Amino acid sequence: TSALDKRSAELTTKQGELKTESEQLTENLKTYTETQQGFTAKLNAPQQQFESYQRQLAEWNRKRDELIGSPTEPESKVGLETRIEQIEALPHQLKELEAKRLQLSGEIFDTLDAQRRARAELFKPVQDLIQKNGLIREDYRLQIQATLAASADAIADQLFALIKQTWGDFRGQDEALSTIRKLFDSHDPNTRDGALAFVGTLQEKVLEAARASGSPAGIFNLVKKGQSAAAVYDLIFGLNFLEPRYSLLFQDTQIEQLSPGQRGALLLIFYLLVDKGKTPIILDQPEENLDNETVFRLLVPVLSEAKKQRQIIMVTHNPNLAVVCDAEQIIHARFDRASDSTIDYDSGAIENTGLNGAVVTVLEGTKPAFENRSGKYH
């Protein structure tokens, strides 16, 4: 037992020594580990610093690229430089586009003028006949005219349906209309240069009115609600106000400006002198809506000329047509209500005594009336 106790005590002592040694080794290991980590940290510091530098450099480059940007990024350096270049180029581009727009207006005019010439060509045979007839050419000055028709009032109506009449020369209805009329009268829309000069001047008047408004919005401040600046420019430079049109002119007056009676007489003159047919023609009171002076001045010469080519049968109550035109035969019709509403006819030359008296009675209003008027004339 004593030996066992001694051996147990030795083992216990040995166990304590081993434990102490183990703890010392653990402490040493910890110290070595910390020392190793310190050495490792010292060895890795440059690499870590390099890697950190790489990350920072990449971030810096990214932000730099964002600041530099591209032409499509308006908030970047390159985008701003691009916009500045574009802004600086705008005046030149605007001039180029304005020149192109005016060129297109010229092409539109050429197309309209081609239509006008085509219409003029259609009427050339008739115009040639007119030129060959001295009476039409010299006395009546009858002509067919193909033009590019336009109206200052129509232009004003279209323009002021788009823009306000509140500034500049367009302030007020009367002043605005007067401005358009003056511009229109100072240019010839039937010529290319005249039409293009008119639209250019009209555009400048519109821009002046826009500037007079004092708004930086310019013409956009001038257009009415629901309208657009594009519509204004389309109206001006699209030449919508020009229309190929032909008209019959009599003594330099368009047929639309003649009275109904003058129009009828003009068409009769045109037909009788231009038509080369020999077929007899019947005219029913061609003097209707015409005064005697006009009958004598217009119808008598053309009827006297036309009857050389064809027989003319005419119903009339005008002495100028029956007497002054030297009718070869007078037919006097009498309606007798008392005798069962019969109609009697007498015919013969004006030299015939009976017919001569009938002419005076019916066309002159009886002999006393004729002599009464004759005695009062100086």
C-alpha positions as CSV (number, residue, x, y, z in Angstrom):
1,T,0.0,0.0,0.0
2,S,2.8,2.3,0.9
3,A,4.3,1.6,-2.5
4,L,1.0,2.3,-4.3
5,D,0.6,5.5,-2.5
6,K,4.1,6.5,-3.3
7,R,3.5,5.6,-7.0
8,S,0.2,7.5,-7.0
9,A,1.8,10.6,-5.5
10,E,4.5,10.4,-8.2
11,L,1.9,10.1,-10.9
12,T,0.0,13.0,-9.5
13,T,3.1,15.1,-9.3
14,K,3.9,14.1,-12.9
15,Q,0.4,14.9,-14.1
16,G,0.7,18.4,-12.5
17,E,4.0,18.9,-14.3
18,L,2.5,17.8,-17.6
19,K,-0.4,20.1,-17.1
20,T,1.9,23.0,-16.3
21,E,4.0,22.1,-19.4
22,S,0.8,21.9,-21.5
23,E,-0.4,25.2,-20.3
24,Q,3.1,26.7,-21.1
25,L,3.0,25.2,-24.5
26,T,-0.5,26.6,-25.1
27,E,0.7,30.0,-24.0
28,N,3.8,29.7,-26.2
29,L,1.6,28.6,-29.2
30,K,-0.6,31.6,-28.6
31,T,2.4,33.8,-28.5
32,Y,3.9,32.3,-31.6
33,T,0.5,32.5,-33.4
34,E,0.2,36.2,-32.5
35,T,3.7,36.8,-33.6
36,Q,3.1,34.9,-36.9
37,Q,-0.1,36.9,-37.5
38,G,1.9,40.1,-36.9
39,F,4.5,39.0,-39.3
40,T,1.8,37.9,-41.8
41,A,0.0,41.3,-41.4
42,K,3.3,43.0,-42.1
43,L,3.9,40.8,-45.1
44,N,0.3,41.4,-46.5
45,A,0.1,45.1,-45.8
46,P,1.6,46.1,-49.2
47,Q,-0.7,43.7,-51.0
48,Q,-3.7,44.9,-49.1
49,Q,-2.7,48.5,-49.7
50,F,-2.4,47.8,-53.4
51,E,-5.7,46.0,-53.6
52,S,-7.3,48.9,-51.7
53,Y,-5.7,51.3,-54.1
54,Q,-7.0,49.3,-57.0
55,R,-10.5,49.5,-55.6
56,Q,-10.3,53.2,-55.0
57,L,-8.8,53.7,-58.4
58,A,-11.7,51.8,-60.0
59,E,-14.2,53.8,-58.1
60,W,-12.5,57.0,-59.0
61,N,-12.4,56.0,-62.7
62,R,-16.1,55.1,-62.6
63,K,-17.0,58.5,-61.1
64,R,-14.7,60.2,-63.6
65,D,-16.3,58.4,-66.5
66,E,-19.7,59.5,-65.1
67,L,-18.6,63.1,-65.0
68,I,-17.1,63.0,-68.5
69,G,-20.0,61.0,-69.9
70,S,-21.1,60.9,-73.6
71,P,-22.9,63.2,-76.1
72,T,-26.2,61.4,-75.2
73,E,-25.9,62.2,-71.5
74,P,-26.9,65.9,-71.1
75,E,-25.7,66.3,-67.5
76,S,-22.1,65.1,-68.3
77,K,-19.1,67.1,-69.4
78,V,-19.2,65.8,-72.9
79,G,-23.0,66.1,-73.0
80,L,-22.8,69.8,-72.0
81,E,-20.0,70.5,-74.5
82,T,-22.1,68.8,-77.2
83,R,-25.1,70.9,-76.3
84,I,-23.0,74.1,-76.3
85,E,-21.7,73.1,-79.8
86,Q,-25.3,72.4,-80.9
87,I,-26.5,75.7,-79.5
88,E,-23.7,77.6,-81.3
89,A,-24.5,75.8,-84.5
90,L,-28.3,76.6,-84.2
91,P,-28.2,80.0,-86.0
92,H,-26.4,78.5,-89.0
93,Q,-28.7,75.5,-89.0
94,L,-31.7,77.8,-88.7
95,K,-30.5,79.8,-91.8
96,E,-30.0,76.6,-93.7
97,L,-33.5,75.3,-92.8
98,E,-35.1,78.7,-93.6
99,A,-33.4,78.6,-97.0
100,K,-34.6,75.0,-97.6
101,R,-38.1,76.0,-96.5
102,L,-38.1,78.9,-99.0
103,Q,-36.8,76.6,-101.6
104,L,-39.7,74.2,-101.0
105,S,-42.1,77.2,-101.2
106,G,-40.5,77.9,-104.6
107,E,-41.1,74.3,-105.7
108,I,-44.7,74.5,-104.6
109,F,-45.1,77.7,-106.6
110,D,-43.5,76.0,-109.6
111,T,-46.1,73.2,-109.3
112,L,-49.0,75.7,-109.1
113,D,-47.6,77.7,-112.0
114,A,-47.3,74.5,-114.1
115,Q,-51.0,73.9,-113.4
116,R,-51.7,77.5,-114.5
117,R,-49.7,77.1,-117.7
118,A,-51.5,73.8,-118.4
119,R,-54.8,75.6,-118.2
120,A,-53.6,78.4,-120.3
121,E,-52.5,75.9,-122.9
122,L,-56.0,74.3,-123.0
123,F,-57.5,77.7,-123.9
124,K,-54.8,78.7,-126.4
125,P,-56.8,77.8,-129.5
126,V,-59.6,80.1,-128.3
127,Q,-57.1,82.8,-127.4
128,D,-55.6,82.5,-130.9
129,L,-59.1,83.0,-132.4
130,I,-59.6,86.1,-130.2
131,Q,-56.2,87.5,-131.4
132,K,-57.2,87.1,-135.0
133,N,-60.5,89.0,-134.5
134,G,-59.9,92.7,-134.5
135,L,-63.3,93.6,-133.0
136,I,-62.7,91.3,-130.0
137,R,-59.0,92.2,-129.6
138,E,-59.2,96.0,-130.0
139,D,-62.8,97.1,-129.1
140,Y,-63.9,94.6,-126.6
141,R,-60.4,93.6,-125.3
142,L,-61.8,90.2,-124.7
143,Q,-59.2,87.7,-123.4
144,I,-58.9,84.5,-121.4
145,Q,-56.5,84.8,-118.5
146,A,-55.0,82.0,-116.5
147,T,-53.6,83.3,-113.2
148,L,-52.6,82.2,-109.7
149,A,-55.5,83.8,-107.9
150,A,-55.3,85.0,-104.3
151,S,-57.1,87.4,-102.0
152,A,-55.7,89.5,-99.3
153,D,-58.9,89.2,-97.3
154,A,-58.9,85.4,-97.6
155,I,-55.3,85.3,-96.5
156,A,-56.1,87.5,-93.5
157,D,-59.1,85.3,-92.5
158,Q,-56.9,82.1,-92.6
159,L,-54.0,83.8,-90.7
160,F,-56.0,85.4,-88.0
161,A,-57.8,82.1,-87.3
162,L,-54.4,80.9,-86.1
163,I,-52.9,83.9,-84.4
164,K,-54.0,86.6,-82.0
165,Q,-54.6,90.2,-83.1
166,T,-53.2,91.9,-80.1
167,W,-49.6,93.1,-80.8
168,G,-47.7,95.0,-83.4
169,D,-49.1,95.8,-86.9
170,F,-51.7,93.0,-86.2
171,R,-53.3,94.8,-83.3
172,G,-57.0,95.3,-84.0
173,Q,-59.2,93.9,-86.7
174,D,-59.0,96.9,-89.1
175,E,-55.2,97.6,-88.7
176,A,-54.4,93.9,-89.1
177,L,-56.5,93.6,-92.3
178,S,-54.9,96.8,-93.6
179,T,-51.4,95.4,-93.0
180,I,-52.2,92.3,-95.0
181,R,-53.7,94.2,-97.8
182,K,-50.7,96.5,-98.1
183,L,-48.3,93.6,-98.1
184,F,-50.4,91.8,-100.8
185,D,-50.7,94.9,-103.0
186,S,-46.9,95.5,-102.9
187,H,-46.2,92.0,-104.3
188,D,-47.2,90.1,-107.4
189,P,-48.3,86.5,-106.4
190,N,-48.3,85.5,-110.1
191,T,-44.5,85.6,-110.2
192,R,-42.2,83.3,-108.3
193,D,-40.1,86.2,-106.9
194,G,-43.2,88.1,-106.0
195,A,-44.9,85.2,-104.2
196,L,-41.7,84.3,-102.2
197,A,-41.1,87.9,-101.3
198,F,-44.6,88.2,-100.0
199,V,-44.4,85.1,-97.8
200,G,-41.0,86.3,-96.5
201,T,-42.4,89.7,-95.6
202,L,-45.5,88.2,-94.1
203,Q,-43.4,85.9,-91.9
204,E,-41.4,88.9,-90.7
205,K,-44.6,90.8,-89.8
206,V,-45.7,87.8,-87.7
207,L,-42.4,87.6,-85.9
208,E,-42.4,91.4,-85.2
209,A,-45.9,91.0,-83.6
210,A,-44.5,88.1,-81.6
211,R,-41.6,90.2,-80.4
212,A,-43.9,93.0,-79.5
213,S,-45.7,90.8,-77.1
214,G,-42.5,90.9,-74.9
215,S,-42.7,87.2,-74.2
216,P,-39.6,85.0,-74.6
217,A,-41.9,82.3,-76.0
218,G,-42.0,84.3,-79.3
219,I,-44.4,83.1,-81.9
220,F,-45.7,80.4,-79.5
221,N,-47.2,83.2,-77.4
222,L,-48.9,84.6,-80.5
223,V,-50.8,81.5,-81.6
224,K,-54.4,81.0,-80.4
225,K,-55.3,78.2,-78.1
226,G,-55.6,74.9,-79.9
227,Q,-53.4,76.1,-82.8
228,S,-49.7,75.7,-83.4
229,A,-46.7,77.6,-84.8
230,A,-46.3,74.9,-87.4
231,A,-49.8,75.6,-88.7
232,V,-48.9,79.3,-89.1
233,Y,-45.7,78.4,-91.0
234,D,-47.6,75.9,-93.1
235,L,-50.1,78.5,-94.1
236,I,-47.5,81.1,-95.0
237,F,-44.9,78.9,-96.8
238,G,-47.3,76.2,-98.1
239,L,-48.9,78.8,-100.4
240,N,-52.3,77.5,-99.6
241,F,-53.7,80.9,-100.5
242,L,-52.7,80.6,-104.2
243,E,-55.0,78.8,-106.6
244,P,-54.6,78.3,-110.3
245,R,-57.7,79.9,-111.9
246,Y,-58.8,81.1,-115.3
247,S,-61.2,83.9,-116.0
248,L,-62.7,85.7,-119.0
249,L,-61.8,89.4,-119.1
250,F,-63.8,92.0,-120.9
251,Q,-62.1,95.4,-121.3
252,D,-59.7,94.5,-118.5
253,T,-62.5,93.6,-116.1
254,Q,-63.0,90.1,-114.8
255,I,-66.4,88.5,-115.5
256,E,-67.1,88.2,-111.8
257,Q,-67.1,92.0,-111.5
258,L,-69.7,92.5,-114.3
259,S,-73.4,92.9,-113.8
260,P,-75.7,90.0,-114.7
261,G,-76.7,91.7,-117.9
262,Q,-73.1,92.5,-118.9
263,R,-72.1,88.9,-118.2
264,G,-74.8,87.6,-120.5
265,A,-73.8,90.1,-123.2
266,L,-70.2,89.1,-122.8
267,L,-70.9,85.4,-123.2
268,L,-73.1,86.2,-126.2
269,I,-70.3,88.3,-127.7
270,F,-67.8,85.6,-127.0
271,Y,-70.0,82.9,-128.6
272,L,-71.0,84.9,-131.7
273,L,-67.5,86.1,-132.6
274,V,-65.5,83.0,-131.7
275,D,-67.8,80.3,-132.9
276,K,-67.3,79.8,-136.7
277,G,-70.5,77.8,-137.3
278,K,-72.9,78.8,-140.0
279,T,-76.1,77.4,-138.3
280,P,-78.8,80.1,-137.8
281,I,-79.1,81.2,-134.2
282,I,-82.2,82.4,-132.2
283,L,-81.7,85.1,-129.6
284,D,-84.5,85.9,-127.1
285,Q,-84.2,89.5,-125.8
286,P,-80.4,89.7,-125.6
287,E,-80.8,93.3,-124.3
288,E,-82.3,92.1,-121.0
289,N,-80.7,93.7,-117.9
290,L,-78.7,96.1,-120.2
291,D,-79.1,99.9,-120.6
292,N,-79.5,101.3,-124.2
293,E,-76.0,102.7,-124.2
294,T,-74.5,99.3,-123.4
295,V,-76.7,97.6,-126.0
296,F,-75.5,100.1,-128.6
297,R,-71.9,99.9,-127.6
298,L,-71.6,96.2,-127.0
299,L,-74.3,94.2,-128.8
300,V,-74.8,96.2,-132.0
301,P,-71.2,95.9,-133.3
302,V,-71.0,92.1,-132.6
303,L,-74.4,91.4,-134.1
304,S,-73.6,93.4,-137.2
305,E,-70.4,91.4,-137.5
306,A,-71.9,88.0,-136.7
307,K,-74.8,88.3,-139.2
308,K,-72.2,88.3,-142.0
309,Q,-71.5,84.7,-141.2
310,R,-74.8,83.3,-140.1
311,Q,-78.5,84.1,-140.0
312,I,-79.6,85.7,-136.7
313,I,-83.3,85.5,-135.6
314,M,-83.9,87.8,-132.6
315,V,-86.8,88.6,-130.4
316,T,-86.3,92.2,-129.1
317,H,-88.0,95.3,-127.8
318,N,-84.9,97.4,-128.3
319,P,-84.7,99.7,-131.4
320,N,-80.9,99.6,-131.3
321,L,-80.9,95.9,-132.1
322,A,-83.7,96.0,-134.7
323,V,-82.9,99.3,-136.4
324,V,-79.3,100.2,-135.8
325,C,-78.2,96.6,-136.7
326,D,-80.0,97.0,-140.0
327,A,-82.3,94.0,-139.8
328,E,-83.0,92.6,-143.2
329,Q,-86.4,91.6,-142.2
330,I,-88.8,92.8,-139.4
331,I,-91.5,90.5,-138.0
332,H,-94.2,92.3,-136.1
333,A,-96.3,90.1,-133.8
334,R,-99.7,91.3,-132.6
335,F,-101.7,89.6,-129.8
336,D,-105.4,90.3,-130.1
337,R,-107.3,89.2,-127.0
338,A,-110.6,90.5,-128.4
339,S,-110.4,88.1,-131.3
340,D,-110.1,84.8,-129.5
341,S,-106.5,85.6,-128.4
342,T,-105.1,85.4,-131.9
343,I,-101.6,86.3,-132.9
344,D,-101.0,88.0,-136.2
345,Y,-97.7,88.4,-137.9
346,D,-96.5,91.0,-140.4
347,S,-93.1,90.8,-142.0
348,G,-91.0,92.7,-144.4
349,A,-88.1,95.2,-144.7
350,I,-87.8,98.2,-142.4
351,E,-88.4,100.4,-145.4
352,N,-92.0,99.0,-145.6
353,T,-94.3,101.8,-144.6
354,G,-96.5,99.6,-142.4
355,L,-93.6,97.9,-140.7
356,N,-91.8,101.2,-140.3
357,G,-94.7,102.5,-138.4
358,A,-94.9,99.4,-136.3
359,V,-91.2,99.7,-135.4
360,V,-91.8,103.3,-134.3
361,T,-94.9,102.3,-132.3
362,V,-93.5,99.2,-130.6
363,L,-89.8,99.9,-130.2
364,E,-89.8,103.7,-129.9
365,G,-93.1,104.0,-127.9
366,T,-95.1,105.7,-130.8
367,K,-94.2,108.6,-133.0
368,P,-95.2,111.4,-130.6
369,A,-93.1,109.9,-127.9
370,F,-90.1,109.6,-130.2
371,E,-90.5,113.2,-131.4
372,N,-91.0,114.4,-127.8
373,R,-87.7,112.8,-126.7
374,S,-86.0,114.0,-129.9
375,G,-87.1,117.6,-129.3
376,K,-85.7,117.6,-125.8
377,Y,-82.2,116.4,-126.7
378,H,-79.6,119.0,-127.4
